[in-house]
Each structure stands twice: as C-alpha cells, then as structure tokens.
Amino acid sequence: MRGSVTSWKGEAGIGLALAAAGGAIVWLGWEVPRGDLAQPGPGAFPLALGLLLGVIGVLSALDARRRRAVDAVQLGEARALACAGALLFAALAFVPIGFVPTGFLFLTLLFRLLAKISWPVALLAAGAVTAMAWAVFVRVLEVQLPSGLL
C-alpha cells in the first residue's frame, strides 16, 4: 500500500476530489428548495457549500499544477490511515451512537494523532469543541442531532 507521488500531483488530486465533492453536493441538493436571500430555504446552505467547495477545489488543483512542486509525498502512512479509520467510524457511528459521543471520540483521536498533544489535553479539547458544536447546532440553529445512546 505504500508508495509515493510528487506533491503537486497529490495536491492537484485532492483539489479535484474536493471539486467533485462540491459538484456532488450541488447535484444531490438541487431539488431541495433554496428559497431566496430574504428567506433562505433548506437547500441554500448545501448549494453555497457545494459551490464554494467546487471553486476552492479547482483553484487548489490549478495552483498545484502551476507550482509543480517535485518533493515526494508518501502514501499509506499510519497516521493518515488512522485518521481515515476515525472518519469512517464517525460516519458509521453518528446516528446509532449519537452526536456527542461520536464527536467526542472522533475529535479526541484526531487531536491526539494529528496535533500530537497529550491524552488529557486531547480529551479536554474534544469535550470543549463537542460541547460548543452541540450548543451551536441545537441551541442556536435549532438542528435536531442524533441522540443515540444518550
């Protein structure tokens, strides 16, 4: 599974993947009512997010191609695979386990793996970020999040 690719090709590939994800978001949300500027509908945010993601992805790919950095990037690093596994866990656990435990576990792992901070700090940071995200979505935006086990 290990291999390497020049960094500009990797960056361009990621940019194109982001652009494709943006296009998919726009396409999948096209039938959802968007409303207007005065009264945005439920489809306004996915449309804006998809368009923004698409533009950023294309610009990122073009910038990578323009720079053509030749340093090698290793594929299949243990930390990258662990992060992908954590993301898969979060996607599968979000509804059955719930937002709070899933978000807390996911963020704890990412803080520990990517930021390389101590477990106590990772636990505290994940708890604080999860609580803030819950407050914004549930209290401010009035979004019903999966409660799962709680």
C-alpha positions in Angstrom: 0.0 0.0 0.0 3.0 2.3 0.4 4.0 4.4 -2.5 4.9 7.9 -3.3 3.7 10.6 -5.6 5.0 14.1 -6.3 3.4 16.6 -4.0 1.9 18.7 -6.9 0.1 15.7 -8.3 -1.2 14.8 -4.8 -2.4 18.4 -4.2 -4.0 18.5 -7.6 -5.7 15.2 -7.0 -7.1 16.4 -3.6 -8.2 19.6 -5.3 -10.1 17.7 -8.0 -11.6 15.4 -5.4 -12.9 18.5 -3.5 -14.3 19.9 -6.7 -16.0 16.6 -7.4 -17.4 16.5 -3.9 -18.7 20.1 -4.3 -20.3 19.1 -7.6 -21.9 16.1 -5.9 -23.3 18.2 -3.1 -24.8 20.7 -5.6 -26.3 17.9 -7.7 -27.7 15.9 -4.8 -29.2 19.0 -3.2 -30.6 20.6 -6.4 -34.2 19.6 -5.8 -34.2 20.9 -2.3 -36.0 24.3 -2.1 -33.4 27.1 -1.9 -35.7 29.9 -1.1 -34.3 33.5 -1.7 -32.0 35.9 0.0 -34.6 37.2 2.4 -35.9 33.8 3.4 -33.3 31.0 2.6 -34.7 27.5 2.3 -33.1 24.2 3.4 -31.3 23.9 0.1 -29.5 27.3 0.3 -26.6 26.1 2.6 -25.8 22.9 0.6 -25.8 24.9 -2.6 -23.5 27.5 -1.2 -21.2 24.9 0.4 -21.1 22.8 -2.8 -20.3 25.8 -5.0 -17.6 27.1 -2.5 -16.1 23.6 -2.2 -16.0 23.2 -6.0 -14.4 26.6 -6.6 -11.8 26.0 -3.9 -11.0 22.6 -5.2 -10.5 23.8 -8.8 -8.4 26.7 -7.6 -6.3 24.4 -5.4 -5.7 22.0 -8.3 -4.7 24.8 -10.7 -2.4 26.3 -8.1 -0.7 22.9 -7.5 -0.3 22.4 -11.3 1.2 25.9 -11.6 3.7 25.4 -8.8 4.6 21.8 -9.7 6.5 21.0 -6.5 8.5 17.9 -7.0 9.1 16.7 -3.5 7.6 13.2 -2.8 4.7 12.5 -0.6 4.4 9.1 1.0 1.1 7.3 0.7 -0.3 4.9 3.3 1.3 6.5 6.4 0.0 5.1 9.6 -1.4 8.4 10.9 -3.2 9.0 7.6 -4.8 5.6 7.7 -5.7 6.0 11.4 -7.4 9.4 10.5 -9.3 7.7 7.7 -10.4 5.0 10.1 -11.5 7.6 12.6 -13.6 9.3 9.9 -15.2 6.0 8.9 -16.0 5.3 12.5 -17.6 8.8 12.8 -19.7 8.3 9.7 -21.0 4.9 10.8 -21.5 5.8 14.5 -23.1 9.2 14.1 -26.7 8.1 14.1 -26.6 4.9 16.3 -24.3 6.3 19.0 -25.2 9.9 18.7 -23.6 13.3 18.0 -22.0 13.9 21.4 -20.2 10.5 22.0 -19.2 10.2 18.3 -17.9 13.8 18.1 -16.0 13.5 21.3 -14.3 10.2 20.3 -13.6 11.4 16.8 -12.1 14.7 17.9 -10.1 13.1 20.7 -8.4 10.7 18.2 -7.7 13.5 15.7 -6.3 15.8 18.4 -4.1 13.0 19.6 -3.0 11.7 16.2 -2.6 14.9 14.2 -1.8 17.5 16.8 0.2 15.0 18.9 -1.0 16.5 22.1 -1.2 14.6 25.4 -4.3 12.5 26.1 -5.6 14.8 28.9 -5.4 17.9 26.7 -6.9 16.0 23.8 -9.8 14.8 26.0 -10.4 18.3 27.3 -10.2 19.9 23.9 -12.5 17.3 22.3 -15.0 17.8 25.2 -15.0 21.6 24.8 -15.3 21.6 21.0 -18.0 18.9 21.1 -20.0 20.9 23.7 -19.6 24.1 21.7 -20.7 22.4 18.4 -23.7 20.9 20.2 -24.7 24.3 21.6 -24.4 26.0 18.2 -26.4 23.4 16.3 -29.0 22.5 18.9 -29.5 25.8 20.8 -28.7 28.5 18.1 -29.6 26.8 14.8 -32.2 24.5 16.4 -31.0 21.5 14.5 -32.0 18.1 15.9 -28.9 16.0 16.2 -28.9 12.2 16.7 -29.0 11.4 20.4 -28.1 7.8 20.0 -27.2 6.2 23.3 -27.8 9.3 25.4 
